[in-house]
Amino acid sequence: MLSLYSLVILFSSVSLCVLVLGSDPVLLDQRNRCHSRLKQLHGQQVTVHTPPNITGHWVSNSCEVRPGPEFLTRSYRFFPDGSFQALQFFYQDPECSEPSSSLLIRGSVRPLRGSWLVRGGTESEVHVSGVQLRCLQTACDPPDPSMQELTLMRLELRAEELFLGDVQTERAQPAGYQSPLRSAKRCGVCRIVSSADLHHPPVLPARSERPVRLQGDWVSTRCEVRPGVLFLTRQLTFHEDSQTWTGQYDHFSDPVCRHPTFSISASGRYTRGAPSAAIRGAVEFTFTVTQMTVTPMDVATTSLLNVFRGRECGSEGSWRRGVPQDVTWTSGCAALGVRLPHTEYELFRAGQDPSGHSLLYNGQRPSDGSSPDRPERRPTSFQPPLTRCSRGGRERERERPFRLSSGSHTPPDPIPALNLTLTSDGMIV
């Protein structure tokens, strides 16, 4: 979809609640369900200590996918004296059910200072003192034992999640995070991984392959980090019948997504391709961006956009804080590194969280901020998942801000009935 230093997407949608008037249920369409989920992210309380105390046992809570692709689980122990023991288990399949090798790395780590590259993170000094590799096949390629991921970390106390630096598509200082590690006692998969050792890798339970269905509205599950010191939340909307998509990328200056800097709304078309040969269960797609609107949300971004002259990003010198402007007619926005029309070669995979909610993964962008604008640059790993907030369909596509109708339609994700009373003068109380 849209690169913009690996930008990602937001779009308002319709959700449903039940208004009970007397004994007959009436459907009340509201377009704020997805928006409400994002607003919860923007307002959530996050406790982070710098430098973090990472002493303890931290493990994967799912099968992880790194660029390549590499499939792995991790089990890391950090001790009070600063030493660590890191177990990495590699697999032949994206379900982590067919182990191929195990890697044991010993060393020490010392948190230093707040990161200048990724706000909210901590830079650390890492020394590796010993490495053991066990091949579970006839031959195996030795993984990178440098533990570069420990040079950037962030510990969120409330959720007991430890974020370590991303393993980039090009070797460089981490500029984002991998999937978080959890406390070893936090989940079923965590317990499986935590009990494994170099000679007995964890084998995760088999899961049925979920079909990739894009239809509906999908939103971020957390404030996300991208290379280039970008923090954002996304919402993607797909219409499978017309093969069109819409979205908005909301960007922020802080790692908990409370202080907005700018938003981008984009739309275009997509085509579904073949199943991925690299990752079983994933599907290739091709996305085209044909329209775009930019909204500066702070003084700094507004000033930046007004610096550009001519037909590079909307009308010259016309930008105002909080006022959207269509930049399709200027073929995108040079200030933000986006040109239209723009095509990207994507990879999608479906998933499910422990509560049974549908998840959607799309391809991770190159860590240098470039775009997968050629088939050979198609991603081989994934960004943080989106969760479905609406299935879309005819009710959502009509996009009426408020509508009462009779019927017994059930929303895709049940929400409680509102037992309200309609007074004689038409007021709801």
BADORO-233158 format. One record per residue (C-alpha): residue number from 1; x negated, y, z. Coordinates in Angstrom, 2 decimals, decimal comma, m for minus. Last residue first. Example, Ala and Ser with C-alpha at 12.3 -4.5 7.8 and 13.67 -1.06 7.14 Angstrom:
BEGIN
+-----+---------+---------+---------+
|   i |    east |   north |      up |
+-----+---------+---------+---------+
|   2 |  m13,67 |   m1,06 |    7,14 |
|   1 |  m12,30 |   m4,50 |    7,80 |
+-----+---------+---------+---------+
// end
This chain:
BEGIN
+-----+---------+---------+---------+
|   i |    east |   north |      up |
+-----+---------+---------+---------+
| 429 |   33,51 |    9,04 |   28,24 |
| 428 |   34,23 |    9,40 |   24,52 |
| 427 |   36,36 |   12,44 |   23,69 |
| 426 |   39,27 |   12,20 |   21,28 |
| 425 |   41,76 |   14,34 |   23,14 |
| 424 |   43,62 |   11,31 |   24,51 |
| 423 |   40,41 |    9,80 |   25,90 |
| 422 |   38,34 |    7,07 |   24,24 |
| 421 |   36,69 |    4,83 |   26,86 |
| 420 |   33,28 |    3,21 |   26,51 |
| 419 |   32,06 |   m0,32 |   27,10 |
| 418 |   28,81 |   m0,18 |   25,14 |
| 417 |   28,06 |   m3,69 |   23,92 |
| 416 |   24,53 |   m4,98 |   24,49 |
| 415 |   22,05 |   m5,42 |   21,69 |
| 414 |   21,72 |   m8,52 |   19,56 |
| 413 |   18,88 |   m8,61 |   17,01 |
| 412 |   20,36 |   m9,26 |   13,57 |
| 411 |   23,48 |   m7,22 |   14,31 |
| 410 |   26,73 |   m9,18 |   14,46 |
| 409 |   29,55 |   m8,22 |   12,07 |
| 408 |   33,00 |   m8,68 |   13,64 |
| 407 |   34,94 |   m5,98 |   11,85 |
| 406 |   36,34 |   m2,49 |   12,11 |
| 405 |   34,40 |    0,55 |   11,02 |
| 404 |   33,10 |    3,74 |   12,63 |
| 403 |   30,28 |    5,59 |   10,90 |
| 402 |   27,49 |    7,96 |   11,87 |
| 401 |   24,29 |    8,93 |   10,05 |
| 400 |   25,30 |    7,25 |    6,82 |
| 399 |   22,27 |    5,47 |    5,41 |
| 398 |   24,14 |    3,47 |    2,76 |
| 397 |   21,01 |    1,28 |    2,55 |
| 396 |   21,33 |    0,31 |    6,22 |
| 395 |   24,79 |   m1,26 |    5,88 |
| 394 |   23,89 |   m2,85 |    2,56 |
| 393 |   20,86 |   m4,73 |    3,82 |
| 392 |   18,23 |   m3,86 |    6,42 |
| 391 |   17,02 |   m6,65 |    8,67 |
| 390 |   16,24 |   m4,19 |   11,44 |
| 389 |   13,53 |   m3,85 |   14,11 |
| 388 |   11,10 |   m6,44 |   12,75 |
| 387 |    7,71 |   m6,46 |   14,46 |
| 386 |    4,50 |   m5,29 |   12,82 |
| 385 |    1,26 |   m7,17 |   13,38 |
| 384 |   m2,21 |   m5,71 |   13,92 |
| 383 |   m4,11 |   m5,60 |   10,60 |
| 382 |   m5,02 |   m8,82 |    8,82 |
| 381 |   m7,85 |  m10,79 |    7,24 |
| 380 |   m8,93 |  m11,75 |    3,71 |
| 379 |   m8,04 |   m8,45 |    2,05 |
| 378 |   m7,86 |   m8,09 |   m1,78 |
| 377 |  m11,05 |   m6,51 |   m3,04 |
| 376 |  m11,41 |   m8,89 |   m6,01 |
| 375 |   m7,93 |   m7,88 |   m7,17 |
| 374 |   m8,93 |   m4,20 |   m7,38 |
| 373 |   m7,63 |   m1,21 |   m5,40 |
| 372 |   m8,37 |   m2,68 |   m1,97 |
| 371 |   m9,08 |    0,88 |   m0,75 |
| 370 |  m12,10 |    2,39 |    0,95 |
| 369 |  m12,29 |    3,36 |    4,61 |
| 368 |  m15,75 |    1,87 |    5,16 |
| 367 |  m14,21 |   m0,83 |    7,38 |
| 366 |  m12,44 |   m2,40 |    4,41 |
| 365 |   m8,68 |   m2,54 |    5,03 |
| 364 |   m6,96 |   m5,36 |    6,92 |
| 363 |   m4,15 |   m6,98 |    4,96 |
| 362 |   m0,55 |   m7,19 |    6,12 |
| 361 |    0,92 |   m9,09 |    9,06 |
| 360 |    4,65 |   m9,38 |    9,75 |
| 359 |    6,12 |  m10,54 |   13,05 |
| 358 |    9,56 |  m11,98 |   13,79 |
| 357 |   10,66 |  m12,04 |   17,43 |
| 356 |   10,69 |  m15,44 |   19,19 |
| 355 |    9,63 |  m14,21 |   22,63 |
| 354 |    6,13 |  m15,66 |   22,25 |
| 353 |    5,64 |  m13,62 |   19,04 |
| 352 |    6,40 |  m14,98 |   15,57 |
| 351 |    4,48 |  m14,88 |   12,31 |
| 350 |    4,67 |  m14,06 |    8,62 |
| 349 |    1,69 |  m13,39 |    6,34 |
| 348 |    1,02 |  m10,69 |    3,80 |
| 347 |   m1,94 |   m9,95 |    1,48 |
| 346 |   m2,23 |   m6,82 |   m0,63 |
| 345 |   m3,77 |   m5,55 |   m3,84 |
| 344 |   m3,38 |   m1,76 |   m3,88 |
| 343 |   m2,21 |    0,62 |   m6,59 |
| 342 |   m2,15 |    4,44 |   m6,48 |
| 341 |   m0,18 |    6,93 |   m8,50 |
| 340 |   m1,21 |    9,18 |   m6,95 |
| 339 |   m4,46 |   10,13 |   m5,22 |
| 338 |   m5,18 |   10,02 |   m1,49 |
| 337 |   m8,32 |   11,29 |    0,24 |
| 336 |   m6,57 |   13,35 |    2,92 |
| 335 |   m7,72 |   16,75 |    1,66 |
| 334 |   m7,36 |   15,51 |   m1,93 |
| 333 |   m3,60 |   15,13 |   m1,45 |
| 332 |   m1,46 |   13,25 |   m3,95 |
| 331 |   m1,00 |   13,73 |   m7,68 |
| 330 |   m0,23 |   17,46 |   m7,26 |
| 329 |    3,43 |   16,85 |   m8,19 |
| 328 |    3,65 |   14,01 |   m5,65 |
| 327 |    2,57 |   16,32 |   m2,83 |
| 326 |    6,03 |   16,89 |   m1,34 |
| 325 |    5,79 |   19,18 |    1,69 |
| 324 |    7,00 |   18,57 |    5,22 |
| 323 |    7,21 |   21,47 |    7,72 |
| 322 |    5,98 |   20,72 |   11,26 |
| 321 |    3,11 |   23,22 |   11,08 |
| 320 |    3,27 |   25,28 |    7,91 |
| 319 |    1,38 |   24,71 |    4,66 |
| 318 |    1,74 |   27,27 |    1,86 |
| 317 |   m1,90 |   28,22 |    1,23 |
| 316 |   m2,00 |   26,46 |   m2,15 |
| 315 |    1,16 |   24,50 |   m2,94 |
| 314 |    0,68 |   20,76 |   m2,51 |
| 313 |   m2,72 |   19,13 |   m2,11 |
| 312 |   m5,29 |   19,59 |   m4,88 |
| 311 |   m3,45 |   21,87 |   m7,33 |
| 310 |   m5,39 |   25,04 |   m6,68 |
| 309 |   m7,34 |   25,60 |   m3,49 |
| 308 |   m7,73 |   23,56 |   m0,34 |
| 307 |   m8,20 |   25,57 |    2,86 |
| 306 |   m4,48 |   25,50 |    3,68 |
| 305 |   m4,61 |   21,75 |    4,29 |
| 304 |   m7,35 |   22,17 |    6,89 |
| 303 |   m5,48 |   24,95 |    8,70 |
| 302 |   m2,36 |   22,78 |    9,02 |
| 301 |   m4,48 |   19,88 |   10,26 |
| 300 |   m6,05 |   22,02 |   12,99 |
| 299 |   m2,77 |   23,66 |   14,05 |
| 298 |   m0,92 |   20,41 |   14,69 |
| 297 |    1,82 |   18,35 |   13,06 |
| 296 |    1,04 |   18,64 |    9,36 |
| 295 |    3,76 |   16,92 |    7,31 |
| 294 |    2,81 |   15,21 |    4,03 |
| 293 |    5,24 |   13,78 |    1,46 |
| 292 |    4,33 |   11,08 |   m1,06 |
| 291 |    5,74 |    9,42 |   m4,17 |
| 290 |    4,39 |    6,77 |   m6,56 |
| 289 |    2,52 |    4,29 |   m4,34 |
| 288 |    2,12 |    0,90 |   m6,04 |
| 287 |    1,86 |   m2,39 |   m4,19 |
| 286 |    0,68 |   m5,79 |   m5,46 |
| 285 |    1,42 |   m8,83 |   m3,31 |
| 284 |   m0,40 |  m12,05 |   m2,40 |
| 283 |    1,22 |  m14,52 |   m0,02 |
| 282 |   m0,08 |  m16,05 |    3,23 |
| 281 |    0,86 |  m19,52 |    4,49 |
| 280 |   m2,60 |  m20,99 |    3,94 |
| 279 |   m5,27 |  m18,32 |    3,81 |
| 278 |   m7,81 |  m18,20 |    0,95 |
| 277 |   m5,74 |  m19,59 |   m1,94 |
| 276 |   m2,97 |  m17,15 |   m1,14 |
| 275 |    0,49 |  m18,01 |   m2,43 |
| 274 |    1,13 |  m16,32 |   m5,77 |
| 273 |    2,41 |  m12,80 |   m6,40 |
| 272 |    5,27 |  m10,63 |   m5,21 |
| 271 |    5,62 |   m7,27 |   m6,87 |
| 270 |    5,84 |   m3,86 |   m5,20 |
| 269 |    7,33 |   m0,45 |   m5,82 |
| 268 |    6,90 |    3,04 |   m4,43 |
| 267 |    7,33 |    5,18 |   m1,36 |
| 266 |    5,30 |    7,36 |    0,99 |
| 265 |    5,88 |    9,50 |    4,06 |
| 264 |    2,73 |   10,88 |    5,67 |
| 263 |    2,58 |   12,31 |    9,14 |
| 262 |    0,05 |   14,64 |   10,76 |
| 261 |   m1,73 |   15,40 |   14,04 |
| 260 |    0,58 |   13,94 |   16,69 |
| 259 |   m0,46 |   13,90 |   20,38 |
| 258 |    1,03 |   10,90 |   22,21 |
| 257 |   m0,42 |    7,96 |   20,28 |
| 256 |   m2,14 |    6,11 |   23,16 |
| 255 |   m5,62 |    6,32 |   21,57 |
| 254 |   m5,46 |   10,11 |   21,03 |
| 253 |   m5,48 |   12,46 |   18,02 |
| 252 |   m2,34 |   11,02 |   16,45 |
| 251 |   m1,12 |    9,87 |   13,05 |
| 250 |    2,40 |    8,86 |   12,03 |
| 249 |    2,42 |    6,90 |    8,74 |
| 248 |    5,80 |    6,85 |    7,05 |
| 247 |    7,32 |    4,23 |    4,85 |
| 246 |    9,27 |    3,23 |    1,83 |
| 245 |    9,33 |    0,09 |   m0,27 |
| 244 |   10,85 |   m1,06 |   m3,54 |
| 243 |   11,32 |   m4,55 |   m4,94 |
| 242 |   14,93 |   m3,78 |   m5,96 |
| 241 |   16,48 |   m6,83 |   m4,28 |
| 240 |   13,64 |   m7,15 |   m1,76 |
| 239 |   14,15 |   m3,72 |   m0,25 |
| 238 |   11,28 |   m3,18 |    2,18 |
| 237 |   10,88 |   m0,63 |    4,98 |
| 236 |    7,57 |   m0,21 |    6,76 |
| 235 |    7,07 |    1,61 |   10,05 |
| 234 |    3,67 |    2,51 |   11,36 |
| 233 |    1,97 |    3,92 |   14,43 |
| 232 |   m1,35 |    5,72 |   14,34 |
| 231 |   m4,78 |    6,45 |   15,73 |
| 230 |   m7,53 |    7,54 |   13,34 |
| 229 |  m11,15 |    8,05 |   14,35 |
| 228 |  m12,42 |    7,35 |   10,80 |
| 227 |  m11,89 |    3,62 |   11,05 |
| 226 |   m8,39 |    2,71 |   12,24 |
| 225 |   m6,85 |    2,24 |   15,69 |
| 224 |   m3,25 |    1,21 |   16,36 |
| 223 |   m0,78 |    2,34 |   19,03 |
| 222 |    1,14 |   m0,87 |   19,71 |
| 221 |    3,79 |   m3,20 |   18,25 |
| 220 |    4,09 |   m1,21 |   15,05 |
| 219 |    7,40 |   m1,19 |   13,20 |
| 218 |    9,17 |   m3,29 |   10,55 |
| 217 |   12,39 |   m2,54 |    8,69 |
| 216 |   14,14 |   m4,99 |    6,39 |
| 215 |   13,27 |   m7,48 |    3,65 |
| 214 |    9,62 |   m8,64 |    3,63 |
| 213 |   10,21 |  m12,39 |    3,73 |
| 212 |    7,06 |  m14,54 |    3,98 |
| 211 |    8,21 |  m18,07 |    4,82 |
| 210 |    7,07 |  m19,39 |    8,20 |
| 209 |    4,87 |  m22,49 |    8,26 |
| 208 |    5,82 |  m24,75 |   11,15 |
| 207 |    3,42 |  m24,53 |   14,04 |
| 206 |    0,88 |  m27,12 |   15,19 |
| 205 |   m0,35 |  m26,78 |   18,76 |
| 204 |   m3,82 |  m25,25 |   19,12 |
| 203 |   m6,85 |  m27,51 |   19,29 |
| 202 |   m9,38 |  m26,16 |   21,76 |
| 201 |  m13,00 |  m27,15 |   21,23 |
| 200 |  m14,45 |  m30,01 |   23,31 |
| 199 |  m18,23 |  m30,10 |   22,99 |
| 198 |  m18,87 |  m26,38 |   23,54 |
| 197 |  m16,12 |  m26,13 |   26,16 |
| 196 |  m12,32 |  m25,82 |   26,30 |
| 195 |  m10,17 |  m25,11 |   29,39 |
| 194 |   m9,78 |  m21,39 |   28,61 |
| 193 |   m8,50 |  m22,05 |   25,08 |
| 192 |   m5,61 |  m24,25 |   26,21 |
| 191 |   m4,78 |  m21,92 |   29,11 |
| 190 |   m4,69 |  m18,90 |   26,80 |
| 189 |   m2,38 |  m20,76 |   24,39 |
| 188 |    0,13 |  m21,12 |   27,23 |
| 187 |   m0,12 |  m17,54 |   28,42 |
| 186 |   m1,57 |  m15,13 |   31,02 |
| 185 |   m3,94 |  m17,26 |   33,12 |
| 184 |   m7,06 |  m16,74 |   31,01 |
| 183 |   m6,66 |  m12,94 |   31,06 |
| 182 |   m6,05 |  m11,88 |   27,52 |
| 181 |   m8,34 |  m11,02 |   24,65 |
| 180 |   m7,16 |   m8,28 |   22,35 |
| 179 |   m6,99 |   m8,67 |   18,57 |
| 178 |  m10,11 |   m7,03 |   17,18 |
| 177 |  m10,87 |   m3,36 |   17,68 |
| 176 |  m11,94 |   m0,31 |   15,72 |
| 175 |  m15,05 |    1,50 |   14,46 |
| 174 |  m17,61 |   m1,19 |   15,32 |
| 173 |  m21,17 |   m0,10 |   14,40 |
| 172 |  m22,08 |   m1,58 |   11,04 |
| 171 |  m22,22 |   m4,86 |    9,14 |
| 170 |  m19,67 |   m4,59 |    6,32 |
| 169 |  m16,23 |   m6,23 |    6,52 |
| 168 |  m16,37 |   m5,37 |   10,17 |
| 167 |  m16,15 |   m7,55 |   13,22 |
| 166 |  m13,98 |   m5,21 |   15,26 |
| 165 |  m15,13 |   m4,09 |   18,69 |
| 164 |  m13,65 |   m5,67 |   21,80 |
| 163 |  m10,22 |   m5,04 |   23,34 |
| 162 |   m9,55 |   m6,60 |   26,74 |
| 161 |   m5,89 |   m6,96 |   27,70 |
| 160 |   m4,55 |   m7,23 |   31,24 |
| 159 |   m1,27 |   m5,56 |   30,21 |
| 158 |   m1,44 |   m2,98 |   33,00 |
| 157 |   m5,22 |   m2,84 |   33,01 |
| 156 |   m6,00 |   m1,89 |   29,43 |
| 155 |   m9,71 |   m2,58 |   28,96 |
| 154 |  m11,56 |   m1,00 |   26,04 |
| 153 |  m14,78 |   m2,20 |   24,45 |
| 152 |  m17,41 |   m1,28 |   21,87 |
| 151 |  m20,95 |   m2,73 |   21,81 |
| 150 |  m19,48 |   m6,12 |   22,75 |
| 149 |  m18,39 |   m6,76 |   19,15 |
| 148 |  m22,03 |   m6,77 |   18,07 |
| 147 |  m22,28 |  m10,21 |   19,67 |
| 146 |  m25,40 |  m10,96 |   17,57 |
| 145 |  m24,58 |  m14,67 |   17,10 |
| 144 |  m23,44 |  m14,43 |   13,44 |
| 143 |  m21,95 |  m17,79 |   12,49 |
| 142 |  m24,12 |  m20,73 |   11,39 |
| 141 |  m22,65 |  m22,37 |    8,29 |
| 140 |  m21,59 |  m25,94 |    8,93 |
| 139 |  m22,71 |  m29,37 |    7,81 |
| 138 |  m21,51 |  m32,95 |    8,31 |
| 137 |  m18,65 |  m31,66 |   10,45 |
| 136 |  m18,22 |  m30,83 |   14,13 |
| 135 |  m21,31 |  m28,65 |   14,14 |
| 134 |  m22,48 |  m27,54 |   17,58 |
| 133 |  m24,37 |  m24,26 |   17,83 |
| 132 |  m26,17 |  m23,08 |   20,96 |
| 131 |  m27,48 |  m19,52 |   21,41 |
| 130 |  m29,58 |  m17,92 |   24,14 |
| 129 |  m30,72 |  m14,56 |   25,48 |
| 128 |  m28,49 |  m12,07 |   23,65 |
| 127 |  m28,79 |   m8,46 |   24,85 |
| 126 |  m25,92 |   m5,95 |   24,59 |
| 125 |  m25,71 |   m2,24 |   25,41 |
| 124 |  m22,20 |   m0,84 |   25,65 |
| 123 |  m20,06 |    1,95 |   24,19 |
| 122 |  m16,71 |    2,50 |   25,86 |
| 121 |  m13,43 |    3,15 |   24,03 |
| 120 |  m10,79 |    5,85 |   24,58 |
| 119 |  m11,90 |    7,85 |   21,53 |
| 118 |  m13,58 |    5,68 |   18,93 |
| 117 |  m16,78 |    7,20 |   17,47 |
| 116 |  m18,06 |    9,23 |   20,43 |
| 115 |  m17,54 |    6,20 |   22,69 |
| 114 |  m17,41 |    6,84 |   26,42 |
| 113 |  m20,63 |    5,83 |   28,08 |
| 112 |  m22,94 |    2,94 |   28,95 |
| 111 |  m21,35 |   m0,46 |   29,63 |
| 110 |  m24,07 |   m3,06 |   30,23 |
| 109 |  m23,90 |   m6,50 |   28,61 |
| 108 |  m26,04 |   m9,58 |   29,25 |
| 107 |  m26,70 |  m12,80 |   27,38 |
| 106 |  m25,44 |  m16,26 |   26,59 |
| 105 |  m23,84 |  m17,40 |   23,33 |
| 104 |  m22,12 |  m20,76 |   22,81 |
| 103 |  m20,90 |  m21,54 |   19,29 |
| 102 |  m18,53 |  m24,33 |   18,30 |
| 101 |  m17,97 |  m25,73 |   14,82 |
| 100 |  m15,36 |  m27,10 |   12,38 |
|  99 |  m12,20 |  m27,46 |   14,46 |
|  98 |   m8,97 |  m28,42 |   12,63 |
|  97 |   m5,92 |  m27,08 |   14,55 |
|  96 |   m6,79 |  m23,39 |   14,51 |
|  95 |   m3,53 |  m22,50 |   12,70 |
|  94 |   m5,38 |  m20,57 |    9,98 |
|  93 |   m7,33 |  m23,72 |    8,93 |
|  92 |  m10,94 |  m24,90 |    8,77 |
|  91 |  m11,74 |  m23,83 |   12,31 |
|  90 |  m14,32 |  m21,96 |   14,40 |
|  89 |  m14,64 |  m21,92 |   18,18 |
|  88 |  m16,50 |  m19,06 |   19,87 |
|  87 |  m17,70 |  m19,40 |   23,46 |
|  86 |  m19,24 |  m16,38 |   25,15 |
|  85 |  m21,16 |  m16,55 |   28,43 |
|  84 |  m21,91 |  m13,20 |   29,99 |
|  83 |  m24,39 |  m11,55 |   32,35 |
|  82 |  m23,67 |   m8,18 |   33,96 |
|  81 |  m24,33 |   m9,26 |   37,57 |
|  80 |  m20,56 |   m9,44 |   38,29 |
|  79 |  m20,03 |  m12,10 |   35,58 |
|  78 |  m18,26 |  m11,90 |   32,23 |
|  77 |  m16,75 |  m15,06 |   30,75 |
|  76 |  m15,58 |  m15,12 |   27,13 |
|  75 |  m13,37 |  m17,72 |   25,40 |
|  74 |  m12,71 |  m16,99 |   21,72 |
|  73 |  m10,57 |  m18,65 |   19,03 |
|  72 |  m11,44 |  m18,78 |   15,35 |
|  71 |  m10,47 |  m18,68 |   11,69 |
|  70 |  m12,91 |  m17,00 |    9,32 |
|  69 |  m11,71 |  m15,48 |    6,05 |
|  68 |  m14,05 |  m13,94 |    4,98 |
|  67 |  m12,72 |  m11,16 |    7,17 |
|  66 |  m11,63 |  m12,43 |   10,60 |
|  65 |   m8,44 |  m14,33 |   11,45 |
|  64 |   m7,52 |  m15,19 |   15,04 |
|  63 |   m5,56 |  m18,23 |   16,24 |
|  62 |   m3,55 |  m17,04 |   19,21 |
|  61 |   m3,88 |  m15,85 |   22,84 |
|  60 |   m7,66 |  m15,58 |   22,68 |
|  59 |   m9,54 |  m15,68 |   25,99 |
|  58 |  m10,90 |  m13,54 |   28,81 |
|  57 |  m12,44 |  m14,89 |   32,04 |
|  56 |  m13,52 |  m12,36 |   34,65 |
|  55 |  m15,64 |   m9,25 |   35,19 |
|  54 |  m14,60 |   m6,62 |   32,62 |
|  53 |  m14,85 |   m3,60 |   34,94 |
|  52 |  m14,37 |   m0,80 |   32,42 |
|  51 |  m16,60 |    2,26 |   32,10 |
|  50 |  m14,34 |    4,11 |   31,68 |
|  49 |  m11,06 |    2,85 |   33,16 |
|  48 |   m7,86 |    2,63 |   31,09 |
|  47 |   m4,27 |    2,73 |   32,36 |
|  46 |   m1,60 |    2,98 |   29,66 |
|  45 |    1,87 |    4,48 |   30,28 |
|  44 |    4,22 |    4,21 |   27,32 |
|  43 |    5,62 |    7,35 |   25,72 |
|  42 |    4,46 |    6,99 |   22,13 |
|  41 |    5,12 |    3,25 |   22,15 |
|  40 |    8,66 |    3,76 |   23,47 |
|  39 |    9,20 |    6,33 |   20,72 |
|  38 |    8,29 |    3,68 |   18,17 |
|  37 |   10,99 |    1,37 |   19,46 |
|  36 |   13,48 |    4,21 |   19,52 |
|  35 |   12,74 |    5,11 |   15,89 |
|  34 |   13,45 |    1,52 |   14,88 |
|  33 |   16,83 |    1,71 |   16,61 |
|  32 |   17,61 |    5,28 |   15,59 |
|  31 |   19,79 |    5,03 |   12,52 |
|  30 |   23,01 |    4,33 |   14,40 |
|  29 |   26,05 |    2,62 |   12,93 |
|  28 |   28,97 |    2,14 |   15,36 |
|  27 |   30,95 |   m1,01 |   14,70 |
|  26 |   34,40 |   m1,21 |   16,33 |
|  25 |   35,45 |   m3,92 |   18,78 |
|  24 |   39,23 |   m4,19 |   19,45 |
|  23 |   40,46 |   m4,57 |   23,06 |
|  22 |   40,53 |   m0,89 |   24,08 |
|  21 |   37,83 |    0,90 |   22,14 |
|  20 |   34,62 |   m1,11 |   22,49 |
|  19 |   31,72 |    0,45 |   20,59 |
|  18 |   29,28 |   m2,20 |   19,40 |
|  17 |   25,76 |   m1,18 |   18,41 |
|  16 |   24,08 |   m1,24 |   15,03 |
|  15 |   20,81 |   m0,08 |   13,57 |
|  14 |   20,15 |    2,15 |   10,60 |
|  13 |   16,68 |    3,15 |    9,46 |
|  12 |   14,03 |    5,83 |    9,66 |
|  11 |   10,71 |    5,29 |    7,83 |
|  10 |    7,10 |    4,81 |    9,04 |
|   9 |    3,72 |    3,43 |    7,37 |
|   8 |   m0,12 |    2,65 |    7,44 |
|   7 |   m3,29 |    4,50 |    6,67 |
|   6 |   m6,46 |    2,62 |    5,85 |
|   5 |   m8,74 |    5,67 |    5,54 |
|   4 |   m5,96 |    7,05 |    3,35 |
|   3 |   m5,28 |    3,53 |    1,94 |
|   2 |   m1,58 |    3,30 |    1,07 |
|   1 |    0,00 |    0,00 |    0,00 |
+-----+---------+---------+---------+
// end
